Amino acid sequence: MPTPIRIQNFPLKQETDAIIGIGIEIHKILGFGFLEIVYKDAYEYEFRKNIIPYKREKEYIVPYKDIILQHRFFADFVVFDKVILELKTKDGIAHEDYARTINYLKCSSCKVGLILNFGRIKLDIKRVVF
């Protein structure tokens, strides 16, 4: 029988709980159905208001063998210099969203990612640990 995952054992629990709490607050106020950029703006407001360090649209390079690939990618947010935050407004969190977040973690010094989907009546939350 598998051992149940204990929520208190998640890495960076305090930081991710703060980020998730803000997402829940945003979802309560705005609901679902806005464009992704609206939720990003709301997050940026909340991070500033709560004095939470963040970088929006953080650029990352992609190393490959002995070079850096020409194209870069941008994480929606890096919060506390430790957590990648990706926001979605789709019907659900897709495998591609999970894979992309793993790739962001590979290229960054972050070990934890959060994917929050505002495209449903209930906020979808996925923690990703790398």
C-alpha positions as CSV (number, residue, x, y, z in Angstrom):
1,M,0.0,0.0,0.0
2,P,1.5,3.4,-1.0
3,T,2.4,5.8,1.7
4,P,0.1,8.9,1.6
5,I,1.8,12.2,0.8
6,R,1.9,14.5,3.8
7,I,1.2,18.1,2.7
8,Q,3.5,19.5,5.4
9,N,6.4,17.7,3.8
10,F,6.3,19.7,0.5
11,P,9.5,21.7,-0.1
12,L,9.1,25.5,0.3
13,K,5.6,24.9,1.9
14,Q,5.4,28.3,3.5
15,E,6.3,30.1,0.3
16,T,4.0,28.0,-1.9
17,D,1.1,28.3,0.6
18,A,1.4,32.1,0.4
19,I,1.4,32.1,-3.4
20,I,-1.6,29.7,-3.4
21,G,-3.5,31.7,-0.8
22,I,-3.1,34.8,-3.0
23,G,-4.4,32.8,-6.0
24,I,-7.4,31.7,-4.0
25,E,-8.1,35.3,-3.1
26,I,-7.8,36.4,-6.7
27,H,-10.1,33.7,-7.8
28,K,-12.7,34.6,-5.2
29,I,-12.7,38.2,-6.4
30,L,-12.3,37.8,-10.1
31,G,-13.8,34.4,-10.7
32,F,-12.9,32.5,-13.8
33,G,-13.0,33.4,-17.5
34,F,-10.7,36.5,-17.8
35,L,-7.6,36.4,-20.0
36,E,-4.4,35.2,-18.4
37,I,-2.9,38.7,-18.4
38,V,-5.7,39.9,-16.0
39,Y,-4.7,37.3,-13.4
40,K,-1.0,38.2,-13.8
41,D,-1.8,41.8,-13.2
42,A,-3.8,40.8,-10.0
43,Y,-0.9,38.7,-8.8
44,E,1.6,41.5,-9.4
45,Y,-0.7,43.8,-7.3
46,E,-0.9,41.3,-4.5
47,F,2.9,40.6,-4.5
48,R,3.6,44.4,-4.2
49,K,0.9,44.9,-1.6
50,N,2.2,42.0,0.5
51,I,5.9,42.8,-0.1
52,I,6.6,39.5,-1.6
53,P,9.7,39.4,-3.9
54,Y,9.0,38.4,-7.4
55,K,10.1,38.8,-11.0
56,R,7.5,38.8,-13.8
57,E,8.2,37.3,-17.2
58,K,11.6,36.1,-16.0
59,E,13.8,35.2,-18.9
60,Y,15.8,31.9,-19.0
61,I,18.3,30.6,-21.4
62,V,18.4,27.0,-22.6
63,P,21.8,25.3,-22.5
64,Y,22.4,22.5,-25.0
65,K,25.7,20.6,-25.0
66,D,28.4,23.3,-25.2
67,I,26.1,26.1,-26.4
68,I,23.2,28.3,-25.4
69,L,20.3,27.9,-27.8
70,Q,19.1,31.0,-29.6
71,H,15.6,31.0,-28.2
72,R,14.8,31.7,-24.6
73,F,11.7,31.2,-22.6
74,F,9.9,33.3,-20.0
75,A,8.4,32.0,-16.8
76,D,5.3,33.9,-15.7
77,F,6.7,34.7,-12.3
78,V,9.6,33.7,-10.1
79,V,8.5,34.3,-6.5
80,F,10.8,34.5,-3.5
81,D,13.7,33.7,-6.0
82,K,12.7,30.0,-5.4
83,V,9.3,29.2,-6.9
84,I,8.2,29.3,-10.6
85,L,4.6,30.3,-10.9
86,E,2.7,29.6,-14.1
87,L,-0.8,30.9,-14.6
88,K,-3.3,29.3,-17.0
89,T,-6.8,30.0,-18.1
90,K,-7.8,26.8,-19.9
91,D,-10.3,24.0,-19.3
92,G,-7.6,22.1,-17.2
93,I,-3.9,21.8,-16.5
94,A,-2.5,19.8,-19.5
95,H,0.5,17.5,-19.6
96,E,2.2,20.1,-21.7
97,D,1.8,22.7,-18.9
98,Y,3.4,20.2,-16.4
99,A,6.3,19.4,-18.9
100,R,6.9,23.1,-19.5
101,T,7.1,23.8,-15.8
102,I,9.6,20.9,-15.4
103,N,11.7,22.4,-18.1
104,Y,11.6,25.8,-16.5
105,L,12.8,24.2,-13.3
106,K,15.6,22.5,-15.1
107,C,16.9,25.8,-16.5
108,S,16.5,27.8,-13.3
109,S,17.8,27.4,-9.8
110,C,14.3,26.8,-8.6
111,K,13.2,23.4,-7.3
112,V,9.5,24.0,-7.0
113,G,6.9,25.1,-9.5
114,L,3.2,26.0,-9.2
115,I,0.7,25.8,-11.9
116,L,-2.6,27.7,-11.2
117,N,-5.4,27.4,-13.7
118,F,-8.0,30.2,-13.4
119,G,-10.1,28.8,-16.3
120,R,-12.5,26.8,-14.2
121,I,-15.2,27.5,-11.6
122,K,-12.8,26.0,-8.9
123,L,-9.1,27.1,-9.0
124,D,-6.9,24.2,-10.2
125,I,-3.6,24.0,-8.4
126,K,-0.6,21.7,-9.3
127,R,2.7,21.6,-7.3
128,V,5.7,20.5,-9.3
129,V,8.9,19.5,-7.5
130,F,12.1,18.9,-9.4
